[in-house]
């Protein structure tokens, strides 16, 4: 869907995406912390799997399990945060900005054709 500026009618529109970026960062941090907390299970599994190679293998396997748990947690949290932030951007914030007149507006404002806006 092409959006138009309700002030000048231009179709040169950009999105700000503030909530998406902020929620993605918060989600990544929360996911990494949750993943690191849950990584004890991964570290235990890695240590058990690493026992085949002896004590050094158990240490390396435990550390690798913890790192992988934190990475997967961070990725999952970041993806969930980005989706939530996009919903906030689309429905709550004035996420659009006109590149011609620098007017900020939301999705509901952009659905009004510019000619009807000026005739009112």
N, C-alpha and C positions, 0 to 999 in steps of 0.2 A: 504494500500500500504506500502510495506517495503522499507525504504530508505537505501541507502548505502553511505558510506563516499567516496567522490570523491578522497581523498588522499590515503587512505589505503584499501578501499573496505570493511571495517567492516560494519556489520549490527547492531552493538550496538550503536544506535542513541538515543539521548534525545532531548527534545525541551526546549528552554529557556523560552518562553512565557512572555518576558518583556513588550511588548506593551499590551498584554491582561490584565496583572495585573495592569498596570498603567491606562489604559482606564477604567477598571472596577472601580478602586478607584475614578477616576475623575467623572465617571458616577454616582457612588453612592452619592458622595458629591453634584453634581449638581441636581440629582434627589431628594435628601433629602431637599435641599434648595427650589427647585421648589415645592415639596410636602408640605413643611412647609408653603410656600407662598399660595399655594392652600388650605392649611388646614384651612384657615379662613372659607371657605365654610363648611368644615367638622365640624369645631367647632360650627358654627351656627346651622348646622343640629343636632349635638349632644346636643347642648343647648336646642333646641326646643324639641327634643325627651326626654331630661332629665327633662323638666318642669313638666312632669307627677309626678315626685317624689319631686317636689318643688324646691326652690332655690338651695339647695345643689346638687340636681340632675342635674340642669342646668350647674353648674360649673364643676362637674365631667364629664358630657357628653361633654362639650366644650373642656376640656383638652384631653379627650379620642379621640375625633374627630381629634384634631390637631396632636396627636401622631400617630394615625393610618394613617393620610394623609402623614406625613413625612416618616413613615416606608414603605408604599406602593410606594411612590415616589423614595425613596432610592433603593428599590428592583428593580423597573423598570429601573431606571438609571443605576444601576450596571449591569443588564442583557444586556442592550443595549450597554454599554461600553465594556463589555466582548466580544460581537459579533464583534464590530468594531475593537477592539484590536486583535482579532484572525485573522481577514482579513489582518490587517497590518503585523502581525507576519508571516502569510503564504506567502504573496505576495511581501513584501517590504524588511523586515529585514532578516538577516542571522539567522534564528530561530533555526536551528539544530546544535547540537554539537556531535562530535564523542566521545564516551566514551573510545575508544582505543587510539587515537592519539590526542585528544582534539582539533581537527580542527573544526572551525565554518563555516557553509555554509548555503545557502538558498535552497529553494525548486527546483529551476531550475538547480542548480549544482548537486543535488542528483539524478537527472534522468539520468545522464551519467554513464553508467557502468564503474566500476573501471578499468577493463582491457583495454577498449578503451581509457580511460584517459591516461594510461601509455604508450600506443602504439603510441600516437600522437607525 
